[in-house]
């Protein structure tokens, strides 16, 4: 009888350990999925900001050039 109780206790302990490890793995998997979603959102935001930067950059260069007396070639003024 004592041996059966001992093995029963060890069996319950093994089940508890297995449950704890499974729960930990599920929690870590959920955390990993949230982090991957966050990474994808940040990459999309980075791409959007880069597109916005490149769409604004030519206008800033044109404004700087006009402020320094340079004339765009599209206006057809090739000389002074």
N, C-alpha and C positions, 0 to 999 in steps of 0.2 A: 504493500500500500504506500509506503513511504517513497519508494522508487517511482511509482506512478505519479505521485504528487510532484516529485522533483522534476520529472520529465514534462509534466503538465505546466509547471512553472516556467521551465526553460522554453517550452513551445509558445507560451503566452508572451514571454520576453522577446522571443524572435519575431513574433507577429507585431508586437509593439514597435520594435526596431524597424521592421519592414514598412509599417505604416508611417513612421516618422520620416524615413528616407524618401518614401513616395511623396509625402506632403511637401517636403523640402524641395524635391525635384520639380513638382508642379508649380510651387511658388517661384522658383528660380526661372522656370520656363516662361511664366507669365511676365516676370520682370524683364527677361530678355526680349520678349515680343514687344513690350512697351518701349524699351530702349531702341530696338530696330525701327519701330514706327517713328520715334523721335528723330532718329538719324535720317530717315527718309524725308521727314518734314523739314529738317534743317538743310538737307541737300536741295530740296525744292525751293526753299527760301533763298539759299545762296545763288541758285540759277536765276531766280527772279531778280535778285539784286544786281547780279552781273549784267543781265539784259538791260535793266534800268540804267546802270552805269554807262554801258556802251551806247545807249540811245541818247544820253545827256552829254557825253564827252565831246562829240563833234560841235555842238552848239557852244560849249565853253571855249573850245579852241577858236572857233570863229569869232566869238566876242573878244577874246584876248587879242587875236590878230587885228581886228578892226580898231581896238583901243590903242594898238601900237602902230597904226597907220598902214597896215597891210591890207590889200584889197583882194577879195576872192577872184579867182580866174573866171568864175562863171559870170561875172559882171562884164567881162570883155575889156577890162582896162589893163592893157599889157605894158603900158609905159606911162611916164609922167608927162 
